[in-house]
């Protein structure tokens, strides 16, 4: 136990501060599903009653369904592109040593530290200067730039503990580089790849700023929700849709974390073997 941990134990108000911090951070999110079942269009207590009509109203909303379809297309495309690029980057960083490696890794991770609105405006200027029409394609390209760092951070942990002697043995047995990657490397890092797919899909599904600047006339779900917030009568439907997206995000992130931990345990067990 280090000195900092010993000092923190003697701060009596620290648990109270932590509890208040998490309450302030997550209480608005917890209120979202509560009001989505309220039988009134107002978000006030006491509740008028329990109802699921706001969820039922989403089924016949063609504009919302089209926005959901757009988000699905963008999310799948972004997760695939980000993971493929992340695999290449993670493999290069963990397997090889080359000049400018740290600088290259820093540039890949830069979108994580830059203000997202700055990235969105910069990408919009580039797209307009090239004469490209705003569409789902531009959203996919923009979100891929933003999601690659997340994919790489997940995949690096999967590649770091990989035993290179397994690949060397495969080469010695006459297997090609592509066959070795497919039959030896891929099964070992598969949990990290699936985790990367889930994480990047979740980030793309919830991302608003890049989609707002780059979507043009094809809105995604977050952009559609932002547009509906201007009308008070449509607020309950927005709350219901937000609850569904919140549940889906929590489910996918939980599954991604389970897969990441499984891959980490597998790596640790491999390192413990003689």
C-alpha positions in Angstrom: 0.0 0.0 0.0 1.6 3.3 -1.1 1.6 6.6 0.8 -1.2 8.1 -1.3 -3.6 5.2 -0.6 -2.8 5.5 3.2 -3.6 9.2 3.1 -6.9 8.7 1.2 -8.1 6.2 3.9 -8.0 9.0 6.5 -10.2 11.4 4.5 -13.6 10.8 6.0 -15.6 12.8 3.5 -14.1 11.1 0.4 -16.8 8.4 0.1 -19.4 11.1 0.4 -17.8 13.1 -2.3 -17.5 10.1 -4.6 -21.1 9.2 -4.1 -22.3 12.7 -4.8 -20.1 12.9 -7.9 -21.6 9.7 -9.4 -25.1 10.8 -8.4 -24.7 14.1 -10.1 -23.2 12.4 -13.2 -25.7 9.5 -13.6 -28.9 10.7 -12.1 -30.1 12.5 -15.3 -29.4 9.3 -17.2 -31.5 7.2 -14.7 -34.4 9.7 -15.1 -34.5 9.0 -18.9 -36.1 5.6 -18.7 -38.4 6.7 -15.9 -40.0 9.5 -17.8 -40.1 7.4 -21.0 -42.9 5.3 -19.3 -44.7 8.4 -18.0 -48.3 8.7 -19.3 -47.8 12.5 -19.8 -45.8 14.6 -22.2 -44.2 16.6 -19.3 -41.1 15.5 -17.5 -42.2 16.3 -14.0 -43.1 14.5 -10.8 -45.4 13.0 -9.8 -45.8 10.7 -12.7 -49.2 10.6 -14.4 -49.2 6.8 -14.8 -47.4 3.9 -16.5 -47.6 3.5 -20.3 -45.7 2.0 -23.2 -47.4 4.0 -25.9 -44.4 6.2 -26.6 -42.4 3.1 -27.5 -45.3 1.9 -29.7 -45.4 5.2 -31.5 -41.8 4.7 -32.7 -42.8 1.7 -34.8 -44.9 3.8 -37.2 -42.4 6.7 -37.4 -40.9 6.3 -40.9 -38.5 9.3 -40.5 -37.1 7.8 -37.3 -36.8 4.4 -38.8 -34.9 5.8 -41.8 -32.5 7.6 -39.3 -32.1 4.4 -37.4 -31.2 2.6 -40.7 -28.7 5.3 -41.5 -27.1 4.9 -38.1 -26.9 1.2 -38.6 -25.2 1.6 -42.0 -22.8 4.1 -40.6 -22.1 2.1 -37.4 -21.3 -1.2 -39.2 -19.1 0.6 -41.8 -17.2 2.6 -39.2 -16.7 -0.4 -36.9 -15.3 -2.5 -39.8 -13.1 0.2 -41.2 -11.8 1.3 -37.8 -11.1 -2.2 -36.7 -9.2 -3.1 -39.9 -7.1 0.1 -39.6 -6.7 -0.5 -35.9 -5.4 -4.1 -36.6 -2.8 -2.8 -39.0 -1.7 0.0 -36.5 -1.7 -2.2 -33.4 0.3 -4.9 -35.2 2.9 -2.5 -36.5 3.3 -0.8 -33.1 3.6 -4.0 -31.1 5.7 -6.1 -33.5 8.2 -3.7 -35.1 10.5 -0.9 -34.0 11.0 1.9 -36.6 12.0 5.5 -36.7 9.1 7.9 -35.8 7.1 5.1 -34.1 6.1 7.3 -31.2 5.2 10.2 -33.4 3.0 7.9 -35.6 1.2 6.5 -32.6 0.7 10.0 -31.3 -0.8 11.2 -34.6 -3.2 8.2 -34.6 -4.3 8.9 -31.1 -4.6 12.7 -31.7 -8.4 12.7 -32.3 -8.9 11.6 -28.7 -7.3 14.7 -27.4 -8.6 17.3 -29.9 -11.9 19.0 -29.4 -14.4 17.0 -31.5 -16.0 20.1 -32.9 -12.6 21.3 -34.2 -12.2 17.9 -35.9 -15.7 18.1 -37.4 -15.2 21.6 -38.8 -11.8 20.7 -40.2 -13.2 17.6 -42.0 -16.1 19.7 -43.3 -13.8 22.2 -44.8 -11.7 19.5 -46.4 -14.9 17.8 -47.8 -16.3 21.0 -49.2 -12.9 22.0 -50.7 -12.8 18.7 -52.5 -16.3 19.2 -53.9 -17.7 16.1 -52.3 -21.4 16.1 -51.5 -22.3 15.6 -47.8 -23.8 12.2 -47.3 -23.5 9.0 -45.2 -20.2 8.4 -46.9 -18.7 11.5 -45.4 -20.1 10.6 -42.0 -18.4 7.2 -42.3 -15.1 8.7 -43.2 -15.2 11.3 -40.5 -16.3 8.9 -37.7 -13.6 6.4 -38.9 -10.9 9.0 -38.2 -12.4 9.5 -34.8 -12.9 5.8 -33.9 -9.5 4.4 -35.1 -7.8 5.5 -31.8 -10.4 3.6 -29.8 -9.9 0.5 -31.9 -6.2 0.6 -31.7 -6.2 1.1 -27.9 -8.3 -2.1 -27.6 -6.3 -4.1 -30.1 -2.9 -3.2 -28.8 -3.7 -5.2 -25.6 -4.6 -8.2 -27.7 -1.4 -8.1 -29.7 1.1 -7.2 -26.9 1.1 -10.6 -25.3 1.0 -12.7 -28.5 3.9 -15.2 -28.7 5.6 -14.6 -32.0 7.1 -18.1 -32.0 3.7 -19.4 -33.0 3.9 -17.5 -36.2 7.5 -18.5 -36.8 6.5 -22.1 -36.4 3.7 -21.7 -38.9 6.2 -20.1 -41.4 8.6 -23.0 -40.9 5.8 -25.5 -41.7 5.3 -23.8 -45.1 2.3 -21.6 -44.3 2.0 -18.3 -46.1 1.8 -14.9 -44.3 -2.0 -14.6 -45.0 -2.6 -18.2 -43.9 -0.6 -17.7 -40.7 -2.6 -14.6 -39.9 -5.9 -16.4 -40.5 -5.1 -19.7 -38.8 -2.7 -18.6 -36.0 -2.9 -14.9 -35.2 -6.6 -14.3 -35.8 -7.9 -16.9 -33.4 -5.7 -15.6 -30.6 -6.6 -11.9 -31.0 -10.3 -12.6 -32.0 -11.7 -11.5 -28.6 -9.9 -8.1 -28.9 -11.2 -7.7 -32.5 -14.8 -8.4 -31.5 -14.3 -6.0 -28.6 -13.0 -3.3 -31.0 -16.0 -3.9 -33.3 -18.5 -3.4 -30.4 -16.8 -0.4 -29.0 -16.4 1.5 -32.2 -20.0 0.6 -33.3 -21.3 2.0 -29.9 -19.3 5.2 -30.3 -20.5 5.7 -33.9 -24.1 5.0 -32.8 -24.0 7.7 -30.1 -21.8 10.2 -32.0 -23.5 13.5 -32.8 -21.1 16.4 -33.7 -19.4 14.7 -36.7 -22.7 13.4 -38.0 -24.3 16.9 -37.6 -21.7 18.5 -39.7 -21.2 15.8 -42.3 -24.6 14.1 -42.8 -26.2 16.6 -45.1 -29.8 15.5 -45.8 -29.3 12.0 -44.4 -29.5 12.3 -40.6 -28.4 9.6 -38.2 -30.3 8.9 -35.0 -28.5 11.4 -32.8 -29.1 14.2 -35.4 -32.8 13.1 -35.6 -33.1 13.3 -31.8 -31.6 16.8 -31.7 -34.1 17.9 -34.3 -37.0 16.5 -32.4 -36.1 18.3 -29.1 -37.3 21.6 -30.5 -40.9 20.3 -30.3 -42.2 19.7 -26.8 -45.0 17.3 -28.0 -42.4 14.9 -29.3 -40.3 14.8 -26.2 -41.8 11.5 -24.8 -40.9 9.7 -28.1 -37.4 11.1 -27.9 -37.1 9.8 -24.3 -38.3 6.4 -25.4 -35.8 6.3 -28.3 -33.0 7.5 -26.0 -33.8 4.7 -23.5 -33.5 2.1 -26.3 -30.2 3.6 -27.4 -28.9 3.8 -23.8 -29.8 0.1 -23.2 -28.2 -1.0 -26.5 -25.0 1.0 -25.7 -24.7 -0.4 -22.2 -25.2 -4.0 -23.5 -22.6 -3.7 -26.2 -20.0 -2.0 -24.0 -20.5 -4.6 -21.3 -20.0 -7.4 -23.9 -16.9 -5.6 -25.2 -15.5 -5.4 -21.7 -16.1 -9.1 -21.1 -14.4 -10.0 -24.3 -11.5 -7.7 -23.5 -10.9 -9.2 -20.1 -11.1 -12.7 -21.5 -8.4 -11.8 -24.0 -6.3 -10.3 -21.2 -6.6 -13.4 -19.1 -5.7 -15.6 -22.1 -2.6 -13.4 -22.7 -1.6 -13.6 -19.0 -2.0 -17.4 -19.0 0.1 -17.7 -22.1 2.9 -15.6 -20.5 2.9 -17.8 -17.5 3.5 -21.0 -19.5 7.1 -22.1 -19.7 
